[in-house]
């Protein structure tokens, strides 16, 4: 999911992870993206992957 550091895409990524999906996320802000990945890891049955760009 691109643009996953905020807004509807962030919420969608977190919900998908919560439901057990493996989520690949990308955004311009690596700091915010790391926060989303950490949050999804705390709340989720799935996991998140954020590539370095």
Secondary structure, DSSP 8 states (H G I E B T S, - for coil): -BTTTSHHHHHHHHHHHHTT--EEEB-S-HHHHHHHHHHHHHH-SS-EEE---
